[in-house]
Amino acid sequence: MVFRPEPSMGPQNYKTYAMTAPLRTHWRPATCEEYECEQYVHGFVTTIDVSSELGREQFNYLTHDKTRHATMQRMNMGTVKFTYPPGSRCFNWGEHRIPIGRPPHLLVVQGDWRARTGPTRRHTRVEDWVEDSAGHLGHLAEIVQRG
């Protein structure tokens, strides 16, 4: 649940400022090394319960995985521990993303969370976006001061 204090004016009096960097246009897939993945840097341990169907499937996958090398240790009759050294690709490697250096989208939306009251404006320079924000905050301060 989001707490938002009730605004003192209607949405037409406000602007919403946002900086966005969409995954599709501002990020690219990355290796564990590029991402500086914690598990890649320090290594990791995976413990499998081979007494379950899922555990047996995981065990089969891990023992036939040619992309990683681990030491295997049987902990007890139902548990096997796989220890992967630093430099091993993690299991979430397909989710790693890094920015490509493209500038963020600098948006100004007429209105607030209650309603959009006009078109969205896109700035190309951060300085202009900050100046727009400062000017709008000054305008709101004047309205509040007048009562």
Secondary structure, 3 states (H helix, E strand, C coil): CCCCCCCCCCHHHCEEEEEECCHHHHEEECCHHHHCCHHHHHCEEEEEECCCHHHHHHHHHHHHCCCCCCEEEECCCCEEEEEECCCCCCCCHHHCEEECCCCCEEEEEEEECCEEEEEEEEECCHHHHHHHHHHHHHHHHHHHHHC
